[in-house]
Every structure is written in C-alpha cells, then in structure tokens.
Amino acid sequence: MKKLVILILTAFTMIQCTEHTKVDHQKDIEKIEQNAKKFSSYVNTSNYKMIAESYTKDAKIFPQRGKIITGVDSIQKYWTLPEGVKTINHKITPTEITIVEDTAYDYGYYEGTTVRPNGDKSSWEGKYVIVWKRVGDDWKMYLDIWNSI
C-alpha cells in the first residue's frame, strides 16, 4: 500500500510540473507572438532602430539571395530602405512556436507590400524560420532566415 501511495503522489507531482511548464510556455509563446507583431509594426513605420533592437546583440540574418549578416549595426543597415521606398504592410504569421528552455524556434509565413517613390506597389510573400533567445524577461531574434514562395 505504501508503494502505491508513493506512486500516486509521484504521478500527481509529475502532472503538476507538466501543467506548470505548459502555462510557462504559453506566456513565452504569447510574448514571442507579441514581439513578432511589434517587429512588423517597426518595419511598417520604418523604425530601423527598433527593428535592429528586436535582435540579440550577436544575431544573424539570412536574407534571400544574400550572405549571412551578423550584428545589430549590420542588420539595421540591411533593413534600412532607400529614400522614398516604404514598406506599408509587413506581417508574420507563425505556424508553430516551440520553446526549449531559453531558446525557441518558430516558422511560418510572411507577407508584405512595398511602395516605390513613383507610387508603384509590389507585394511579396514567403516562408521563414526564426530562432529566438530569452534575453532577461524578453525574447529576441537570434537567427532569422526567409525566402519567397
């Protein structure tokens, strides 16, 4: 009987720990989703400083048809559009977000519209993978790769 009680208490404790972990991950997932929306708002308002601050200090981006770009300053330079060019719609739609301790990855689709100085618009879409790292109480992008569909 004593072994049965210990087994039941152990199982109950494991269930409680699992439930606690799910709740913790849900908060992290919500924070990552919120940060992805903020990132899109920074792109849509040409806030290049905040775009760069969305990444970790040692971040790397892997743009389509380009070399790997490392570091916040270089990433900010990459995202800075030429004078008169503006992104008016940038949206990230995650398909899945997975948290593993202080690292997370998410993948999904992106879309957007860019306006040229002459008023011409071009729309684009693609798929992406982002690796996030916990930085204090926040989540920042560490690796960001994308390509068009």
C-alpha positions in Angstrom: 0.0 0.0 0.0 2.8 2.4 0.9 4.4 1.9 -2.6 1.0 2.6 -4.2 0.7 5.9 -2.3 4.2 6.9 -3.3 3.5 6.0 -6.9 0.3 8.1 -6.9 2.0 11.0 -5.3 4.9 10.9 -7.8 2.5 10.7 -10.7 0.5 13.7 -9.3 3.6 15.7 -8.8 4.8 15.0 -12.4 1.4 16.0 -13.8 1.5 19.3 -11.8 5.0 20.0 -13.1 3.9 19.4 -16.6 0.9 21.6 -16.3 3.1 24.4 -14.8 5.5 24.1 -17.7 2.7 24.4 -20.2 1.5 27.6 -18.5 5.0 29.0 -18.5 5.5 28.2 -22.2 2.1 29.8 -23.1 3.3 33.1 -21.6 6.6 32.8 -23.6 4.7 31.9 -26.8 2.4 35.0 -26.3 5.5 37.2 -25.7 7.1 35.9 -28.9 3.9 36.5 -30.9 3.7 40.0 -29.4 7.3 40.7 -30.4 6.7 39.4 -33.9 3.8 41.9 -34.2 5.9 44.7 -32.8 8.6 43.8 -35.3 6.1 44.1 -38.2 5.0 47.5 -36.8 8.6 48.7 -36.8 9.0 47.6 -40.4 5.7 49.3 -41.4 6.8 52.6 -39.8 10.5 52.5 -40.9 11.7 52.4 -37.3 15.1 50.9 -38.2 16.5 51.4 -34.7 13.7 49.3 -33.1 13.9 46.7 -35.9 17.6 46.2 -35.0 16.8 46.1 -31.3 14.4 43.2 -32.0 17.5 41.1 -32.5 20.1 39.8 -30.0 23.5 41.5 -30.0 25.0 38.5 -31.8 22.1 37.9 -34.1 22.4 36.7 -37.7 20.0 37.1 -40.6 20.0 35.0 -43.7 18.3 37.1 -46.4 17.2 35.6 -49.7 20.0 35.8 -52.3 22.5 37.2 -49.8 25.2 36.4 -47.5 24.7 35.9 -43.7 24.6 39.3 -42.0 25.9 39.5 -38.4 25.4 42.0 -35.6 22.9 44.7 -34.8 24.5 47.5 -36.8 24.8 45.5 -40.0 21.2 44.2 -39.5 19.9 47.8 -39.1 21.8 48.8 -42.3 20.2 45.8 -44.2 16.7 46.7 -43.1 17.1 50.5 -43.9 15.3 51.2 -47.2 16.5 53.7 -49.8 15.0 57.2 -49.6 11.4 57.3 -50.8 10.9 53.5 -50.5 8.5 52.3 -47.8 7.1 49.1 -46.6 3.4 49.6 -45.8 2.4 46.1 -44.9 4.6 43.6 -43.2 3.0 40.6 -41.4 4.5 37.5 -39.8 2.1 34.6 -39.4 3.6 31.8 -37.2 2.6 28.2 -38.0 4.3 26.8 -34.9 6.3 28.1 -32.0 8.3 25.7 -29.8 10.1 26.6 -26.6 13.1 24.7 -25.3 14.4 26.3 -22.1 15.8 29.7 -23.1 15.6 29.1 -26.8 12.6 29.0 -29.1 12.0 28.5 -32.8 9.1 29.4 -34.9 8.3 29.0 -38.5 5.5 30.2 -40.8 4.7 32.7 -43.5 5.3 36.4 -44.1 3.8 38.9 -46.4 4.1 42.5 -47.3 3.8 45.4 -49.7 6.5 47.9 -50.6 5.8 51.3 -52.2 8.4 52.9 -54.5 8.9 56.7 -54.8 6.8 56.7 -58.1 3.9 55.1 -56.2 4.3 51.6 -57.7 3.5 48.9 -55.3 5.0 45.4 -55.1 3.6 42.7 -52.9 5.7 39.8 -51.7 5.3 36.6 -49.6 7.3 33.8 -48.3 8.2 31.4 -45.6 10.6 31.9 -42.6 12.3 30.3 -39.6 13.2 32.4 -36.6 15.3 31.2 -33.6 14.6 33.3 -30.5 16.7 33.6 -27.4 15.5 34.7 -24.0 17.1 38.0 -23.0 16.2 38.8 -19.4 12.4 38.8 -19.4 12.1 39.3 -23.1 12.6 37.2 -26.3 14.7 38.5 -29.2 15.5 37.1 -32.6 18.9 35.3 -32.8 18.7 33.7 -36.2 16.3 34.9 -38.9 16.0 33.2 -42.3 13.4 33.7 -45.0 12.8 33.1 -48.7 10.0 33.8 -51.1 7.3 31.4 -52.2 
